[in-house]
Amino acid sequence: MANLLEAALWYAKRGWAVFPCKPGAKASLTEHGFEDATTNKGIIRAWWAAHPNANIGVSCGASGLAVIDVDVKGGKPGLESWRDLLQLHGQAIGETVTSETPSGGMHLIYTQNGTPIGCTVDTLAEGIDTRGTGGYIVVPPSVTPDGDYHWAMHSGPHQRALQPFPDALVPSLQRRADMPADQVTDGIKTGRRNVTLASLAGTMRRRGMSAEAITLALLAENQR
């Protein structure tokens, strides 16, 4: 993977749907973001001909991927939380393709495992997010002002096989998704208001509520 175009084409050959992100950043260069991701070589070549230094985004859902994002930005304890999960579940969490992010965190990349995995924040543990259907990640050899994305030692997709998303972690995600609204909002933890209200907004939107109704409901819940 000598350059960004070659890397993007290599990912596409593996079935990973890619799209260009702004050079040195994670924001998309295309109108619809990760929804524009493709494996079409002609489109990919045209994108990187126009933007040869574009970073590479991968649409997780379109690629059949589910990613655990170990976040350490802003002092988040992602690495500690991940070690705790490994200790708790042991061999139930197998080693998989893993990249190291510029901030010092990790992306552990799995295949979707029968149960669709979406995007969550701190649901599995503090500093442990997921990226799946409805989300994307930036992949090596993309770079940011903080550093580069690179594959962890012996953990690139050219070195080891993708593992299915760990069954042991799915119940925690499902319990959160299935939790009634009164359980979610009766006692929002300090520092979790934005995350919780955003989750409620997503649930209401999926149920067909209008933007006006969602806004009123969130304002009332926030005041309460």
TAWOHU-V35220 format. One record per residue. N is the residue number from 0. SS is DSSP state (~ for helix, > for strand, _ for the rest). PHI is phi as a letter, one per 30 degrees, with the letter a starting at -180 (none if undefined). PSI is psi in whole degrees, 0 to 359 (NA if undefined). Layout:
# TAWOHU-V35220
n=N ss=SS phi=PHI psi=PSI
n=N ss=SS phi=PHI psi=PSI
This chain:
# TAWOHU-V35220
n=0 ss=_ phi=none psi=74
n=1 ss=_ phi=d psi=328
n=2 ss=_ phi=b psi=178
n=3 ss=~ phi=d psi=319
n=4 ss=~ phi=d psi=312
n=5 ss=~ phi=e psi=321
n=6 ss=~ phi=d psi=316
n=7 ss=~ phi=d psi=318
n=8 ss=~ phi=d psi=324
n=9 ss=~ phi=d psi=317
n=10 ss=~ phi=d psi=316
n=11 ss=~ phi=d psi=322
n=12 ss=~ phi=d psi=331
n=13 ss=_ phi=d psi=353
n=14 ss=_ phi=j psi=10
n=15 ss=_ phi=d psi=123
n=16 ss=_ phi=d psi=121
n=17 ss=> phi=c psi=163
n=18 ss=> phi=a psi=157
n=19 ss=> phi=d psi=139
n=20 ss=> phi=c psi=160
n=21 ss=_ phi=e psi=140
n=22 ss=_ phi=e psi=129
n=23 ss=_ phi=i psi=11
n=24 ss=_ phi=b psi=179
n=25 ss=_ phi=c psi=352
n=26 ss=_ phi=d psi=145
n=27 ss=> phi=d psi=150
n=28 ss=_ phi=c psi=350
n=29 ss=_ phi=c psi=161
n=30 ss=_ phi=d psi=319
n=31 ss=_ phi=c psi=18
n=32 ss=~ phi=h psi=223
n=33 ss=~ phi=d psi=343
n=34 ss=~ phi=d psi=343
n=35 ss=~ phi=d psi=357
n=36 ss=_ phi=e psi=145
n=37 ss=> phi=a psi=165
n=38 ss=_ phi=c psi=7
n=39 ss=_ phi=d psi=117
n=40 ss=~ phi=d psi=321
n=41 ss=~ phi=d psi=316
n=42 ss=~ phi=d psi=318
n=43 ss=~ phi=d psi=316
n=44 ss=~ phi=d psi=320
n=45 ss=~ phi=d psi=318
n=46 ss=~ phi=e psi=310
n=47 ss=~ phi=d psi=343
n=48 ss=~ phi=d psi=322
n=49 ss=~ phi=d psi=330
n=50 ss=_ phi=b psi=75
n=51 ss=_ phi=d psi=339
n=52 ss=_ phi=c psi=14
n=53 ss=_ phi=d psi=137
n=54 ss=> phi=d psi=166
n=55 ss=> phi=c psi=118
n=56 ss=> phi=c psi=147
n=57 ss=> phi=b psi=123
n=58 ss=> phi=d psi=117
n=59 ss=~ phi=d psi=311
n=60 ss=~ phi=d psi=313
n=61 ss=~ phi=d psi=338
n=62 ss=~ phi=c psi=359
n=63 ss=_ phi=i psi=30
n=64 ss=> phi=c psi=153
n=65 ss=> phi=b psi=128
n=66 ss=> phi=b psi=134
n=67 ss=> phi=c psi=120
n=68 ss=> phi=c psi=108
n=69 ss=> phi=d psi=108
n=70 ss=_ phi=c psi=128
n=71 ss=_ phi=b psi=3
n=72 ss=~ phi=d psi=142
n=73 ss=~ phi=i psi=24
n=74 ss=~ phi=i psi=11
n=75 ss=_ phi=d psi=143
n=76 ss=_ phi=c psi=45
n=77 ss=~ phi=e psi=316
n=78 ss=~ phi=d psi=319
n=79 ss=~ phi=d psi=318
n=80 ss=~ phi=d psi=322
n=81 ss=~ phi=d psi=320
n=82 ss=~ phi=d psi=322
n=83 ss=~ phi=d psi=318
n=84 ss=~ phi=d psi=320
n=85 ss=~ phi=d psi=319
n=86 ss=~ phi=d psi=323
n=87 ss=~ phi=d psi=317
n=88 ss=~ phi=c psi=346
n=89 ss=~ phi=h psi=230
n=90 ss=~ phi=d psi=350
n=91 ss=~ phi=d psi=342
n=92 ss=_ phi=c psi=99
n=93 ss=_ phi=d psi=158
n=94 ss=_ phi=d psi=140
n=95 ss=_ phi=b psi=183
n=96 ss=> phi=e psi=130
n=97 ss=> phi=b psi=132
n=98 ss=> phi=c psi=154
n=99 ss=> phi=c psi=134
n=100 ss=_ phi=c psi=162
n=101 ss=_ phi=e psi=333
n=102 ss=_ phi=d psi=351
n=103 ss=_ phi=j psi=2
n=104 ss=_ phi=d psi=195
n=105 ss=> phi=b psi=151
n=106 ss=> phi=c psi=113
n=107 ss=> phi=c psi=116
n=108 ss=> phi=c psi=124
n=109 ss=> phi=b psi=170
n=110 ss=> phi=d psi=151
n=111 ss=_ phi=d psi=138
n=112 ss=_ phi=c psi=53
n=113 ss=_ phi=i psi=317
n=114 ss=_ phi=c psi=120
n=115 ss=_ phi=e psi=133
n=116 ss=_ phi=c psi=128
n=117 ss=_ phi=c psi=208
n=118 ss=_ phi=c psi=129
n=119 ss=> phi=b psi=162
n=120 ss=> phi=b psi=118
n=121 ss=> phi=i psi=17
n=122 ss=> phi=d psi=315
n=123 ss=> phi=d psi=322
n=124 ss=> phi=a psi=165
n=125 ss=_ phi=d psi=126
n=126 ss=_ phi=i psi=6
n=127 ss=> phi=c psi=109
n=128 ss=> phi=c psi=166
n=129 ss=> phi=b psi=149
n=130 ss=> phi=b psi=120
n=131 ss=_ phi=b psi=227
n=132 ss=_ phi=e psi=126
n=133 ss=_ phi=j psi=11
n=134 ss=_ phi=b psi=179
n=135 ss=> phi=a psi=167
n=136 ss=> phi=b psi=162
n=137 ss=> phi=c psi=138
n=138 ss=> phi=b psi=161
n=139 ss=_ phi=e psi=150
n=140 ss=_ phi=c psi=38
n=141 ss=_ phi=e psi=154
n=142 ss=> phi=b psi=155
n=143 ss=> phi=b psi=172
n=144 ss=_ phi=e psi=338
n=145 ss=_ phi=d psi=349
n=146 ss=> phi=k psi=198
n=147 ss=> phi=c psi=158
n=148 ss=_ phi=d psi=131
n=149 ss=> phi=b psi=157
n=150 ss=> phi=d psi=136
n=151 ss=_ phi=d psi=159
n=152 ss=_ phi=e psi=124
n=153 ss=_ phi=h psi=25
n=154 ss=_ phi=b psi=16
n=155 ss=_ phi=d psi=163
n=156 ss=_ phi=d psi=347
n=157 ss=_ phi=d psi=358
n=158 ss=_ phi=c psi=334
n=159 ss=_ phi=b psi=161
n=160 ss=_ phi=d psi=148
n=161 ss=_ phi=d psi=138
n=162 ss=> phi=c psi=155
n=163 ss=> phi=d psi=151
n=164 ss=_ phi=e psi=133
n=165 ss=_ phi=e psi=123
n=166 ss=~ phi=e psi=327
n=167 ss=~ phi=d psi=336
n=168 ss=~ phi=c psi=345
n=169 ss=~ phi=d psi=316
n=170 ss=~ phi=e psi=323
n=171 ss=~ phi=d psi=320
n=172 ss=~ phi=d psi=321
n=173 ss=~ phi=d psi=321
n=174 ss=~ phi=d psi=321
n=175 ss=~ phi=d psi=317
n=176 ss=~ phi=d psi=326
n=177 ss=~ phi=c psi=357
n=178 ss=_ phi=d psi=128
n=179 ss=_ phi=e psi=154
n=180 ss=~ phi=e psi=323
n=181 ss=~ phi=d psi=330
n=182 ss=~ phi=d psi=325
n=183 ss=~ phi=d psi=322
n=184 ss=~ phi=c psi=349
n=185 ss=_ phi=d psi=77
n=186 ss=_ phi=j psi=60
n=187 ss=_ phi=d psi=130
n=188 ss=_ phi=d psi=152
n=189 ss=_ phi=e psi=130
n=190 ss=_ phi=i psi=1
n=191 ss=_ phi=c psi=8
n=192 ss=~ phi=d psi=312
n=193 ss=~ phi=d psi=316
n=194 ss=~ phi=d psi=315
n=195 ss=~ phi=d psi=315
n=196 ss=~ phi=d psi=324
n=197 ss=~ phi=d psi=321
n=198 ss=~ phi=d psi=317
n=199 ss=~ phi=d psi=320
n=200 ss=~ phi=d psi=317
n=201 ss=~ phi=d psi=319
n=202 ss=~ phi=d psi=315
n=203 ss=~ phi=d psi=323
n=204 ss=~ phi=d psi=318
n=205 ss=~ phi=d psi=334
n=206 ss=_ phi=d psi=4
n=207 ss=_ phi=j psi=10
n=208 ss=_ phi=d psi=149
n=209 ss=_ phi=d psi=163
n=210 ss=~ phi=d psi=322
n=211 ss=~ phi=d psi=316
n=212 ss=~ phi=d psi=320
n=213 ss=~ phi=d psi=316
n=214 ss=~ phi=d psi=314
n=215 ss=~ phi=d psi=319
n=216 ss=~ phi=d psi=319
n=217 ss=~ phi=d psi=322
n=218 ss=~ phi=d psi=319
n=219 ss=~ phi=d psi=316
n=220 ss=~ phi=d psi=319
n=221 ss=~ phi=d psi=318
n=222 ss=~ phi=d psi=321
n=223 ss=_ phi=d psi=NA
